[in-house]
Amino acid sequence: MTLVSDPCIEQMKISSLISLSYISLISNFVVASEFSYTKRKDAHVTIDAIETSSTPSSVDSKLLDASMKAASVGNLASLEALLQHEGFDCNSTSANGSTILIKATVGNHQAVVDWLFGFDEMINVNAATDNGMTALLFASKLGHLGIVDSLLKNSGIDARIRDKNGNTALHLASSQGHSEIVELFLNDGRMDVNAVAYDGSTALMRASSGRHEKVVNLLVRQPGVNVNLVDRCAYSALMRASCRGDLKVVSSIVNYGGVVEIN
């Protein structure tokens, strides 16, 4: 008995193979760009072997992998090409919850971030990884001032969002001594300068512990700041600075922090 293949099924197989080949091409193109981004037009591209049993889910997987790699290295050309594929989703997440926006933010790729914001309401600016880190939190921690500024201007941003340890963007920027970002937050006005993380610490305590004098000076001058709050170990910002022998930070807190309680 002779079996007759269904033309529709055969066509679907061909379409799947074409899609996989295209995505593999882009994916390898992105990998090549990691080593020689400026010479990507001349990069050697190898198409991965594709099994005939590939399913639509494998197409989505390759598309996701390619887009994540492109965002990580700031390869906007590849992202624009991937956008043409009907399976492209700008809010897709990796195994740890990262999105294209988060990958681009971590890599400090301003052009990719600005391009993503062109999707307007489609892009989820508050998407978080498994540990609660969003694009704003990453940018604040890493000191990517331009991206922080762009994120704050996005109408959908939650400026007070926290990670799984209760840290706000102000906590993270203060911990690392990113004074320009801290100043941007304070001028923006949406941050709670007295916000307390799960360990009981405030942004001022973090800056004090890190000996970040510029950040401390900004925070103690902020209207409404409470310099007398204590963490879960009953340490205030002043006590943290005193324990580290940081006379400049101690002086800033005492001179500009209003009424300081010394226990």
C-alpha positions in Angstrom: 0.0 0.0 0.0 1.5 3.4 -1.0 1.2 6.3 1.5 0.4 9.7 0.0 1.8 12.7 1.9 -0.5 15.6 2.7 0.6 18.8 0.8 -0.5 21.0 3.7 1.6 19.1 6.2 4.6 19.2 3.9 4.2 22.9 3.5 4.1 23.4 7.2 7.3 21.4 7.6 9.0 23.6 5.0 7.8 26.8 6.7 9.1 25.6 10.0 12.5 24.8 8.5 12.7 28.2 6.9 11.8 29.9 10.2 14.4 27.9 12.1 17.1 28.6 9.5 16.4 32.3 9.6 16.5 32.5 13.4 19.7 30.4 13.5 21.2 32.8 11.0 20.4 35.8 13.2 21.5 33.9 16.3 24.9 33.1 14.9 25.2 36.5 13.5 24.8 37.9 17.0 27.4 35.6 18.5 29.8 36.7 15.8 29.1 40.3 16.7 30.2 39.7 20.3 33.7 39.2 19.1 33.8 41.8 16.3 30.8 44.1 16.4 32.2 46.7 14.2 32.9 44.1 11.5 29.6 42.2 11.7 29.0 42.7 8.0 32.0 40.5 7.3 31.3 38.0 10.1 31.4 34.4 9.2 27.9 33.0 9.7 27.2 29.3 10.1 23.7 27.9 10.0 23.0 25.4 12.8 21.8 21.9 11.8 18.1 21.7 12.2 16.2 18.5 12.8 13.2 17.8 10.7 11.2 17.0 13.9 11.5 20.6 15.1 8.3 22.0 16.5 6.9 25.6 16.7 8.1 25.8 20.3 11.7 25.3 19.1 11.2 28.2 16.7 10.2 30.4 19.7 13.1 29.1 21.7 15.7 30.0 19.1 14.0 33.4 18.5 14.2 34.2 22.2 17.8 33.1 22.5 18.8 35.2 19.5 17.0 38.3 20.8 18.5 38.0 24.2 22.0 37.7 22.8 21.4 40.7 20.5 20.2 42.8 23.4 23.1 41.8 25.6 25.7 43.0 23.1 23.6 46.0 21.9 23.1 44.6 18.4 20.2 46.8 17.3 20.4 45.7 13.6 19.7 42.0 14.6 16.8 43.0 16.9 15.2 45.0 14.1 15.6 42.0 11.8 14.1 39.6 14.4 11.2 42.0 14.9 10.0 41.0 11.4 9.3 37.5 12.5 5.7 37.0 13.7 6.9 35.1 16.8 8.9 38.0 18.2 7.7 39.2 21.6 9.5 42.2 23.2 8.4 41.0 26.6 9.6 37.4 26.4 11.6 36.2 29.3 14.7 34.0 29.8 15.0 31.2 32.3 15.8 33.7 35.1 13.1 36.2 34.1 15.3 38.6 32.2 13.7 40.5 29.3 15.3 42.2 26.3 15.0 45.5 28.1 16.8 44.1 31.2 19.6 42.6 29.0 20.1 45.9 27.2 20.0 47.8 30.4 22.7 45.6 32.1 24.9 46.1 29.0 24.3 49.9 29.1 23.0 49.9 25.5 21.1 53.2 25.4 20.2 52.9 21.7 18.5 49.5 22.2 16.6 50.8 25.3 15.4 53.9 23.3 14.4 51.6 20.4 12.4 49.4 22.7 10.5 52.4 24.1 9.3 52.9 20.6 6.9 50.1 21.3 5.1 52.4 23.7 2.6 50.4 25.8 3.7 47.1 24.5 7.0 47.1 26.5 6.7 46.1 30.1 9.2 48.5 31.8 8.6 46.9 35.2 9.3 43.3 34.3 11.5 41.7 36.9 13.9 38.8 37.2 13.5 36.0 39.6 15.2 38.0 42.4 13.0 41.0 41.7 15.5 43.1 39.7 13.9 45.4 37.1 15.6 47.5 34.4 15.4 50.6 36.7 17.0 48.7 39.7 19.8 47.3 37.5 20.5 50.7 35.9 20.6 52.3 39.3 22.9 49.7 40.8 25.3 49.7 37.8 25.4 53.5 37.4 23.8 53.8 34.0 22.7 57.4 34.3 21.3 57.8 30.8 19.2 54.7 31.0 17.9 55.6 34.4 16.8 59.0 33.0 15.1 57.3 30.1 13.3 54.9 32.4 12.0 57.7 34.7 10.6 59.5 31.7 8.6 56.4 30.7 4.9 56.8 31.7 4.6 53.2 32.8 7.6 53.1 35.2 7.1 52.3 38.8 9.8 54.5 40.4 9.2 52.9 43.9 9.5 49.3 42.8 11.6 47.0 45.1 13.7 43.9 44.6 13.2 40.8 46.8 15.3 42.3 49.5 13.1 45.4 49.7 15.7 47.6 48.1 14.5 50.6 46.1 16.4 52.1 43.2 17.5 54.8 45.6 19.0 52.2 48.0 21.0 50.6 45.2 22.3 53.8 43.8 23.2 55.1 47.2 25.0 51.8 48.1 27.2 52.1 45.1 27.9 55.8 45.5 26.2 56.9 42.2 25.7 60.5 43.2 24.3 61.7 39.9 21.6 59.1 39.9 20.8 59.8 43.5 20.5 63.5 42.6 18.2 62.6 39.7 15.9 60.6 42.0 15.7 63.3 44.5 14.9 65.9 41.9 12.3 63.6 40.4 10.5 63.6 43.7 8.9 60.1 43.5 11.3 58.3 45.7 10.8 57.9 49.4 14.0 59.1 51.0 13.2 57.2 54.2 12.2 54.0 52.5 13.3 51.0 54.6 14.6 47.7 53.1 14.0 44.4 54.7 17.2 44.7 56.8 15.9 48.0 58.2 18.3 50.1 56.3 17.6 53.4 54.4 19.5 54.9 51.5 21.3 57.2 53.9 22.5 54.2 55.9 23.7 52.5 52.8 25.6 55.6 51.6 27.1 56.0 55.1 28.3 52.4 55.3 29.9 52.8 51.8 31.6 56.0 52.8 30.0 57.8 49.9 30.3 61.4 51.1 28.7 63.0 48.0 25.6 60.8 48.3 25.4 61.4 52.1 25.5 65.2 51.5 22.7 65.0 49.0 20.5 62.8 51.2 21.0 64.7 54.5 19.9 67.9 52.8 16.8 66.4 51.4 13.6 67.8 53.1 11.9 65.2 55.3 14.9 62.9 55.6 15.1 61.1 59.0 18.7 60.7 60.0 17.7 58.9 63.2 16.1 55.8 61.8 17.9 52.6 62.8 18.2 49.2 61.1 17.4 45.8 62.5 20.7 45.9 64.5 19.8 49.3 66.0 22.4 51.1 64.0 21.7 54.6 62.5 23.5 56.2 59.6 25.6 58.2 62.1 26.6 55.0 64.0 27.5 53.2 60.8 29.8 56.1 59.8 31.3 56.3 63.3 32.1 52.6 63.4 34.1 53.0 60.2 35.9 56.1 61.4 34.6 58.2 58.5 34.9 61.7 59.9 33.6 63.5 56.8 30.4 61.5 56.7 29.9 61.9 60.4 30.4 65.6 60.0 27.9 65.8 57.2 25.2 64.0 59.2 25.8 66.0 62.3 25.9 69.4 60.5 23.2 69.0 58.0 21.0 66.2 59.3 18.9 68.4 61.6 18.4 67.1 65.1 20.6 64.1 65.4 20.0 61.7 68.3 23.2 60.2 69.7 22.6 57.2 71.9 
